[in-house]
Amino acid sequence: MGTYSSGGSSIFLNATEARKQTRDSVIVLNEVRALEANVLTQVNAGNLDVTVSTGTTITNGTTYYQAYNNITSNTTLTDQISTVKKYFTDKGYSVNISTNSGTGNTLQWKIKW
């Protein structure tokens, strides 16, 4: 949980540590891996982008759609979305998150390279 230093300099976690511990890293990891697999499939097919609209936690969950579109307030979910997006943008990809037109209430990822 929190941190304690016998030197007294740190007896409680800072905001960055708290945010890191709050993130559900398994969800973020699984989302990233699923998107990476879709990217690699399209790279091998000679394409320069991929749209992922199903098959992942974030694309299958209406709660993610609601949080992303500020219908409900859930900073944990929006942080997970932002973390996944940042992972790809830090690698030079262009990432767009939009509404899946097939459902109207879930998200889809559009990743370009």
Backbone as CSV, one residue per row, in Angstrom:
resi,resn,N_x,N_y,N_z,CA_x,CA_y,CA_z,C_x,C_y,C_z
1,MET,0.824,-1.184,0.000,0.000,0.000,0.000,0.869,1.250,0.000
2,GLY,0.758,2.087,1.037,1.524,3.316,1.135,2.979,3.042,1.416
3,THR,3.744,4.099,1.435,5.175,3.957,1.671,5.534,4.522,3.022
4,TYR,6.570,3.994,3.595,7.100,4.509,4.845,8.602,4.447,4.787
5,SER,9.235,5.515,5.146,10.686,5.567,5.172,11.113,5.810,6.609
6,SER,12.021,4.982,7.086,12.459,5.132,8.469,13.149,6.472,8.686
7,GLY,13.624,7.086,7.623,14.234,8.399,7.720,13.196,9.500,7.873
8,GLY,11.930,9.165,7.773,10.860,10.133,7.967,10.575,11.013,6.767
9,SER,11.304,10.862,5.688,11.103,11.741,4.541,9.855,11.386,3.746
10,SER,9.411,10.153,3.819,8.243,9.768,3.048,7.437,8.744,3.839
11,ILE,6.340,9.207,4.440,5.496,8.274,5.187,4.178,8.017,4.481
12,PHE,3.972,8.713,3.359,2.724,8.541,2.620,3.002,8.689,1.138
13,LEU,2.254,7.943,0.314,2.474,8.012,-1.123,2.072,9.379,-1.683
14,ASN,2.779,9.799,-2.722,2.447,11.071,-3.360,1.342,10.845,-4.399
15,ALA,0.882,11.914,-5.000,-0.241,11.824,-5.946,0.082,10.928,-7.137
16,THR,1.304,10.998,-7.646,1.703,10.153,-8.775,1.649,8.684,-8.388
17,GLU,2.144,8.361,-7.209,2.108,6.971,-6.737,0.670,6.500,-6.524
18,ALA,-0.167,7.378,-5.984,-1.568,7.030,-5.767,-2.275,6.739,-7.085
19,ARG,-2.028,7.581,-8.090,-2.651,7.373,-9.401,-2.178,6.061,-10.016
20,LYS,-0.880,5.797,-9.907,-0.325,4.564,-10.469,-0.938,3.336,-9.811
21,GLN,-1.131,3.385,-8.503,-1.707,2.243,-7.803,-3.196,2.094,-8.081
22,THR,-3.864,3.205,-8.406,-5.291,3.166,-8.689,-5.584,2.544,-10.050
23,ARG,-4.686,2.745,-10.994,-4.903,2.209,-12.340,-4.973,0.688,-12.288
24,ASP,-5.929,0.143,-13.005,-6.030,-1.301,-13.119,-5.109,-1.709,-14.254
25,SER,-3.883,-2.022,-13.920,-2.872,-2.264,-14.939,-3.191,-3.473,-15.812
26,VAL,-3.958,-4.420,-15.316,-4.321,-5.588,-16.124,-5.237,-5.165,-17.272
27,ILE,-6.179,-4.298,-16.997,-7.064,-3.814,-18.062,-6.271,-3.027,-19.091
28,VAL,-5.402,-2.136,-18.641,-4.583,-1.348,-19.561,-3.682,-2.266,-20.370
29,LEU,-3.017,-3.206,-19.720,-2.133,-4.145,-20.419,-2.894,-4.946,-21.467
30,ASN,-4.038,-5.491,-21.107,-4.820,-6.293,-22.056,-5.311,-5.458,-23.229
31,GLU,-5.699,-4.208,-22.956,-6.157,-3.329,-24.036,-5.009,-3.038,-24.999
32,VAL,-3.846,-2.696,-24.440,-2.672,-2.409,-25.274,-2.309,-3.628,-26.112
33,ARG,-2.264,-4.794,-25.499,-1.876,-6.008,-26.241,-2.868,-6.324,-27.360
34,ALA,-4.156,-6.155,-27.086,-5.166,-6.407,-28.126,-5.004,-5.426,-29.284
35,LEU,-4.758,-4.160,-28.966,-4.565,-3.166,-30.025,-3.278,-3.427,-30.789
36,GLU,-2.217,-3.808,-30.087,-0.961,-4.147,-30.770,-1.170,-5.299,-31.746
37,ALA,-1.919,-6.311,-31.338,-2.178,-7.455,-32.221,-2.922,-7.007,-33.473
38,ASN,-3.895,-6.105,-33.309,-4.627,-5.583,-34.467,-3.726,-4.757,-35.368
39,VAL,-2.841,-3.958,-34.783,-1.894,-3.166,-35.573,-0.997,-4.092,-36.378
40,LEU,-0.428,-5.090,-35.724,0.481,-6.007,-36.427,-0.211,-6.754,-37.561
41,THR,-1.453,-7.141,-37.353,-2.214,-7.813,-38.411,-2.335,-6.912,-39.631
42,GLN,-2.631,-5.621,-39.396,-2.776,-4.693,-40.514,-1.441,-4.312,-41.140
43,VAL,-0.385,-4.236,-40.337,0.962,-3.996,-40.880,1.321,-5.127,-41.832
44,ASN,1.093,-6.369,-41.387,1.409,-7.527,-42.224,0.562,-7.580,-43.486
45,ALA,-0.619,-6.960,-43.455,-1.491,-6.907,-44.634,-1.151,-5.728,-45.537
46,GLY,-0.181,-4.903,-45.114,0.232,-3.769,-45.934,-0.608,-2.524,-45.752
47,ASN,-1.372,-2.463,-44.686,-2.231,-1.305,-44.437,-1.544,-0.297,-43.525
48,LEU,-2.045,0.928,-43.510,-1.453,1.996,-42.721,-2.335,2.469,-41.570
49,ASP,-3.413,1.742,-41.305,-4.270,2.082,-40.172,-5.120,0.879,-39.793
50,VAL,-5.740,0.989,-38.629,-6.650,-0.050,-38.169,-7.742,0.607,-37.330
51,THR,-8.955,0.098,-37.478,-10.062,0.496,-36.618,-10.454,-0.718,-35.802
52,VAL,-10.439,-0.558,-34.492,-10.811,-1.646,-33.584,-12.080,-1.209,-32.868
53,SER,-13.182,-1.898,-33.162,-14.471,-1.497,-32.600,-15.085,-2.547,-31.679
54,THR,-14.492,-3.726,-31.623,-14.986,-4.777,-30.728,-13.806,-5.630,-30.264
55,GLY,-14.085,-6.448,-29.268,-13.107,-7.436,-28.855,-12.145,-7.019,-27.759
56,THR,-12.310,-5.810,-27.218,-11.455,-5.366,-26.121,-12.338,-4.861,-24.977
57,THR,-11.762,-4.751,-23.812,-12.524,-4.271,-22.655,-13.092,-2.881,-22.907
58,ILE,-12.277,-1.987,-23.418,-12.728,-0.606,-23.616,-13.736,-0.491,-24.754
59,THR,-13.568,-1.259,-25.822,-14.522,-1.173,-26.937,-15.821,-1.921,-26.652
60,ASN,-15.809,-2.861,-25.730,-17.020,-3.630,-25.430,-17.857,-3.027,-24.305
61,GLY,-17.294,-2.069,-23.568,-17.989,-1.572,-22.396,-18.712,-0.262,-22.595
62,THR,-20.026,-0.261,-22.368,-20.778,0.990,-22.451,-20.366,1.957,-21.345
63,THR,-19.851,1.430,-20.238,-19.406,2.329,-19.162,-18.216,3.164,-19.608
64,TYR,-17.357,2.614,-20.450,-16.233,3.388,-20.986,-16.743,4.490,-21.908
65,TYR,-17.717,4.168,-22.739,-18.339,5.166,-23.620,-18.927,6.301,-22.797
66,GLN,-19.678,5.957,-21.768,-20.323,6.966,-20.927,-19.299,7.844,-20.212
67,ALA,-18.243,7.238,-19.703,-17.205,8.009,-19.014,-16.464,8.914,-19.991
68,TYR,-16.103,8.378,-21.153,-15.354,9.148,-22.146,-16.151,10.341,-22.649
69,ASN,-17.447,10.169,-22.789,-18.317,11.226,-23.305,-18.967,12.055,-22.196
70,ASN,-18.470,11.927,-20.979,-18.940,12.701,-19.824,-20.426,12.543,-19.545
71,ILE,-20.979,11.382,-19.896,-22.365,11.075,-19.536,-22.406,10.713,-18.055
72,THR,-21.383,9.976,-17.628,-21.171,9.679,-16.215,-19.747,10.089,-15.867
73,SER,-19.507,10.261,-14.610,-18.174,10.647,-14.166,-17.457,9.426,-13.602
74,ASN,-16.378,9.017,-14.276,-15.578,7.908,-13.782,-14.136,8.164,-14.197
75,THR,-13.399,8.817,-13.333,-12.030,9.198,-13.669,-11.115,7.989,-13.822
76,THR,-11.436,6.882,-13.177,-10.615,5.677,-13.344,-10.689,5.179,-14.780
77,LEU,-11.886,5.138,-15.333,-12.049,4.657,-16.711,-11.441,5.627,-17.717
78,THR,-11.656,6.925,-17.525,-11.073,7.881,-18.467,-9.551,7.881,-18.366
79,ASP,-9.022,7.625,-17.183,-7.579,7.516,-17.033,-7.046,6.290,-17.769
80,GLN,-7.772,5.185,-17.711,-7.354,3.983,-18.450,-7.336,4.262,-19.946
81,ILE,-8.363,4.915,-20.452,-8.410,5.256,-21.878,-7.230,6.146,-22.233
82,SER,-6.990,7.170,-21.433,-5.880,8.095,-21.693,-4.529,7.397,-21.647
83,THR,-4.377,6.457,-20.727,-3.112,5.725,-20.597,-2.845,4.883,-21.830
84,VAL,-3.874,4.205,-22.327,-3.715,3.387,-23.546,-3.400,4.289,-24.731
85,LYS,-4.127,5.381,-24.864,-3.882,6.305,-25.977,-2.451,6.847,-25.925
86,LYS,-2.015,7.248,-24.748,-0.667,7.801,-24.581,0.403,6.770,-24.941
87,TYR,0.169,5.513,-24.618,1.112,4.453,-24.951,1.407,4.462,-26.455
88,PHE,0.349,4.568,-27.255,0.529,4.536,-28.709,1.035,5.865,-29.263
89,THR,0.532,6.977,-28.753,1.008,8.264,-29.264,2.479,8.479,-28.921
90,ASP,2.914,7.985,-27.773,4.337,8.073,-27.419,5.214,7.293,-28.390
91,LYS,4.639,6.323,-29.088,5.362,5.533,-30.088,5.215,6.106,-31.497
92,GLY,4.551,7.273,-31.604,4.432,7.942,-32.889,3.158,7.648,-33.665
93,TYR,2.263,6.866,-33.098,0.995,6.567,-33.772,0.017,7.721,-33.589
94,SER,-0.883,7.876,-34.544,-2.003,8.783,-34.419,-3.180,7.965,-33.905
95,VAL,-3.813,8.426,-32.834,-4.900,7.661,-32.224,-6.137,8.536,-32.122
96,ASN,-7.252,8.022,-32.643,-8.532,8.698,-32.540,-9.513,7.761,-31.835
97,ILE,-10.213,8.302,-30.864,-11.231,7.538,-30.151,-12.576,8.125,-30.534
98,SER,-13.493,7.271,-30.979,-14.798,7.768,-31.406,-15.883,6.763,-31.037
99,THR,-17.112,7.157,-31.308,-18.254,6.283,-31.058,-18.339,5.223,-32.147
100,ASN,-18.536,3.997,-31.744,-18.762,2.909,-32.690,-20.148,3.117,-33.301
101,SER,-20.196,3.414,-34.599,-21.478,3.703,-35.255,-22.391,2.484,-35.298
102,GLY,-21.831,1.302,-35.169,-22.645,0.092,-35.171,-23.445,-0.107,-33.897
103,THR,-22.937,0.420,-32.784,-23.642,0.271,-31.509,-24.245,1.586,-31.021
104,GLY,-23.551,2.668,-31.284,-23.996,3.968,-30.814,-23.710,4.238,-29.347
105,ASN,-23.214,3.228,-28.632,-22.962,3.437,-27.202,-21.691,2.741,-26.709
106,THR,-20.766,2.477,-27.637,-19.448,1.965,-27.269,-18.397,2.747,-28.059
107,LEU,-17.154,2.569,-27.654,-16.057,3.290,-28.305,-15.364,2.433,-29.344
108,GLN,-14.631,3.100,-30.209,-13.737,2.406,-31.137,-12.429,3.180,-31.224
109,TRP,-11.372,2.448,-31.487,-10.036,3.011,-31.658,-9.709,3.089,-33.141
110,LYS,-9.157,4.184,-33.599,-8.612,4.307,-34.955,-7.142,4.654,-34.769
111,ILE,-6.279,3.760,-35.196,-4.832,3.940,-35.033,-4.193,3.996,-36.412
112,LYS,-3.387,5.042,-36.627,-2.711,5.229,-37.919,-1.216,5.300,-37.707
113,TRP,-0.465,4.870,-38.729,1.001,4.951,-38.688,1.557,5.357,-40.016
